[in-house]
Amino acid sequence: MIIFGTKGYLYQLAILTLVCGQCGNPAAHTLRKRITKFTLFFVPLFPISTKYLTQCTFCGAEQKVTKEQAEQLQSQSTNGPSGQAYGQPQQHDRF
């Protein structure tokens, strides 16, 4: 008897502040990577599906994004200003 199936893995890549396409609110969105792997005797062997998505933390709506869009969003989150609260004015030095 051969036992086979699939197992899903969910990885959180980044947290971004975006305007939700569903509810229209500017809210935090989690960028996630969902991988489905083929299993044989409960041992994951190889990935059969990889999907990227964002989820609004305000309303819970999910939106699929391409790998290229996910990489671009992830690079924006790491290169963006850190420690800046959303909606707060940026401080500039005046002389």
Backbone as numpy.savetxt, mean C-alpha at the origin, in Angstrom:
# Nx Ny Nz CAx CAy CAz Cx Cy Cz
-1.82 -39.50 -1.59 -2.64 -38.34 -1.59 -1.76 -37.09 -1.59
-2.05 -36.16 -2.51 -1.28 -34.92 -2.64 -2.16 -33.78 -2.14
-1.60 -32.99 -1.23 -2.33 -31.85 -0.67 -1.71 -30.58 -1.23
-2.54 -29.79 -1.94 -2.04 -28.54 -2.51 -3.09 -27.45 -2.31
-2.66 -26.21 -2.49 -3.57 -25.08 -2.32 -2.84 -23.77 -2.50
-3.38 -22.71 -1.91 -2.77 -21.39 -1.98 -2.76 -20.75 -0.60
-1.85 -19.79 -0.42 -1.78 -19.03 0.82 -1.49 -17.58 0.44
-2.19 -16.67 1.09 -2.02 -15.25 0.82 -1.13 -14.56 1.84
-0.34 -13.62 1.37 0.54 -12.82 2.21 0.25 -11.36 1.92
0.19 -10.52 2.96 -0.11 -9.11 2.81 1.01 -8.31 3.45
1.65 -7.44 2.66 2.76 -6.62 3.14 2.37 -5.15 3.06
2.59 -4.41 4.14 2.35 -2.97 4.13 3.63 -2.28 3.69
3.57 -1.53 2.58 4.75 -0.90 2.02 4.93 0.54 2.50
3.83 1.28 2.65 3.93 2.69 3.04 2.57 3.18 3.53
2.60 4.32 4.20 1.38 5.02 4.58 1.47 6.41 3.97
0.46 6.76 3.16 0.47 8.00 2.40 -0.76 8.82 2.73
-0.67 10.13 2.58 -1.84 10.99 2.70 -2.31 11.33 1.30
-3.49 10.83 0.95 -4.07 11.04 -0.38 -5.53 11.43 -0.23
-6.10 11.98 -1.31 -7.54 12.24 -1.34 -8.21 10.98 -1.86
-9.15 10.47 -1.09 -9.83 9.21 -1.44 -10.75 9.43 -2.63
-10.71 8.51 -3.59 -11.58 8.57 -4.74 -13.01 8.18 -4.42
-13.22 7.48 -3.32 -14.56 7.02 -2.94 -15.29 8.06 -2.08
-14.67 8.46 -0.97 -15.35 9.37 -0.03 -14.94 10.83 -0.22
-13.83 11.09 -0.94 -13.40 12.46 -1.21 -12.67 13.13 -0.06
-12.38 12.41 1.00 -11.68 12.99 2.15 -10.17 12.83 2.01
-9.40 13.86 2.41 -7.96 13.68 2.48 -7.65 12.85 3.73
-7.14 11.65 3.54 -6.92 10.74 4.66 -5.69 9.89 4.40
-5.24 9.22 5.44 -4.12 8.29 5.30 -4.57 7.07 4.49
-3.70 6.64 3.60 -3.94 5.45 2.79 -2.75 4.51 3.00
-3.03 3.24 3.19 -1.96 2.27 3.28 -1.71 1.69 1.90
-0.45 1.63 1.52 -0.04 0.99 0.27 0.36 -0.43 0.61
-0.33 -1.40 0.02 -0.11 -2.80 0.36 0.22 -3.63 -0.87
0.95 -4.71 -0.62 1.30 -5.69 -1.65 0.73 -7.03 -1.22
-0.12 -7.61 -2.06 -0.75 -8.90 -1.75 -0.16 -9.96 -2.68
0.45 -10.99 -2.08 1.06 -12.08 -2.85 0.33 -13.37 -2.51
-0.06 -14.10 -3.55 -0.67 -15.42 -3.37 0.33 -16.46 -3.84
0.65 -17.43 -2.98 1.63 -18.46 -3.31 0.98 -19.83 -3.39
1.47 -20.64 -4.31 1.04 -22.03 -4.44 1.70 -22.84 -3.33
0.93 -23.70 -2.68 1.48 -24.53 -1.60 1.33 -26.00 -1.94
2.31 -26.76 -1.54 2.28 -28.22 -1.68 2.61 -28.79 -0.31
1.69 -29.56 0.25 1.81 -30.07 1.61 2.05 -28.93 2.60
1.30 -27.83 2.42 1.30 -26.65 3.28 2.62 -25.88 3.25
3.49 -26.16 2.29 4.75 -25.44 2.13 4.61 -24.50 0.94
4.73 -23.17 1.15 4.63 -22.24 0.02 5.83 -22.42 -0.92
5.52 -22.60 -2.22 6.59 -22.87 -3.18 6.92 -21.69 -4.08
5.92 -21.12 -4.75 6.20 -20.01 -5.67 4.97 -19.11 -5.76
5.21 -17.82 -6.06 4.08 -16.89 -6.17 3.31 -17.12 -7.47
1.99 -17.06 -7.37 1.17 -17.19 -8.57 0.43 -15.89 -8.88
0.41 -14.97 -7.92 -0.27 -13.69 -8.13 0.34 -12.63 -7.22
0.56 -11.44 -7.78 1.03 -10.30 -7.00 0.17 -9.10 -7.37
-0.43 -8.46 -6.37 -1.28 -7.30 -6.60 -0.90 -6.19 -5.63
-1.03 -4.96 -6.10 -0.77 -3.79 -5.28 -2.08 -3.03 -5.11
-2.30 -2.47 -3.91 -3.52 -1.72 -3.69 -3.31 -0.67 -2.61
-4.18 0.34 -2.62 -4.21 1.33 -1.56 -5.55 1.19 -0.85
-5.56 1.44 0.46 -6.79 1.38 1.23 -6.93 2.64 2.06
-8.07 3.29 1.94 -8.38 4.50 2.70 -8.66 4.11 4.15
-8.02 4.80 5.09 -8.26 4.51 6.50 -9.52 5.19 7.01
-10.10 6.09 6.22 -11.33 6.78 6.64 -12.56 5.96 6.32
-12.68 5.50 5.06 -13.88 4.76 4.65 -13.62 3.29 4.36
-12.35 2.89 4.24 -12.01 1.49 4.01 -12.01 1.06 2.55
-12.24 2.00 1.62 -12.27 1.66 0.20 -10.88 1.25 -0.28
-10.83 0.23 -1.13 -9.58 -0.23 -1.71 -9.54 0.09 -3.19
-8.35 0.43 -3.68 -8.17 0.72 -5.09 -6.92 0.00 -5.57
-7.05 -0.75 -6.67 -5.90 -1.44 -7.24 -5.00 -0.44 -7.95
-3.70 -0.64 -7.83 -2.72 0.18 -8.54 -1.73 -0.76 -9.23
-1.08 -0.25 -10.26 -0.09 -1.05 -10.97 1.21 -1.08 -10.17
2.11 -1.97 -10.56 3.40 -2.08 -9.89 4.18 -0.77 -10.02
4.12 -0.15 -11.20 4.83 1.10 -11.44 4.27 2.22 -10.56
2.94 2.29 -10.46 2.32 3.30 -9.60 2.69 3.07 -8.14
2.72 1.81 -7.72 3.07 1.49 -6.33 4.51 1.89 -6.04
5.42 1.63 -6.96 6.82 2.01 -6.77 6.96 3.53 -6.71
6.20 4.24 -7.55 6.25 5.70 -7.54 5.70 6.26 -6.22
4.58 5.72 -5.75 4.02 6.16 -4.47 4.96 5.85 -3.31
5.60 4.70 -3.36 6.53 4.32 -2.29 7.75 5.24 -2.28
8.26 5.60 -3.45 9.41 6.51 -3.50 9.02 7.91 -3.04
7.79 8.33 -3.33 7.32 9.63 -2.86 7.21 9.65 -1.34
6.80 8.54 -0.76 6.64 8.50 0.70 7.99 8.52 1.40
9.02 7.94 0.79 10.34 7.93 1.44 11.10 9.22 1.17
10.82 9.91 0.05 11.54 11.14 -0.29 10.82 12.39 0.19
9.58 12.26 0.62 8.79 13.41 1.03 9.26 13.97 2.35
8.66 15.12 2.73 9.05 15.72 4.00 8.62 14.86 5.17
9.54 14.59 6.07 9.21 13.74 7.22 8.86 14.62 8.41
7.92 14.17 9.20 7.55 14.89 10.39 6.62 16.07 10.15
6.19 16.30 8.93 5.30 17.41 8.61 3.87 16.93 8.73
3.11 17.51 9.62 1.71 17.13 9.79 0.92 17.62 8.58
-0.03 16.82 8.14 -0.83 17.19 6.98 -1.69 18.41 7.31
-1.70 19.37 6.39 -2.54 20.54 6.57 -1.88 21.64 7.39
-0.71 21.42 7.92 -0.01 22.43 8.69 0.90 23.23 7.75
0.96 24.54 7.93 1.82 25.35 7.05 3.29 25.03 7.28
4.04 25.06 6.20 5.47 24.81 6.31 6.15 26.05 6.88
7.15 25.84 7.70 7.87 26.95 8.30 9.03 27.33 7.41
9.14 28.64 7.14 10.23 29.15 6.33 11.03 30.14 7.18
12.33 30.12 7.03 13.19 31.07 7.74 13.11 32.42 7.04
12.85 33.46 7.81 12.77 34.81 7.24 13.89 35.64 7.85
14.59 36.33 7.00 15.69 37.18 7.46 15.44 38.60 7.10
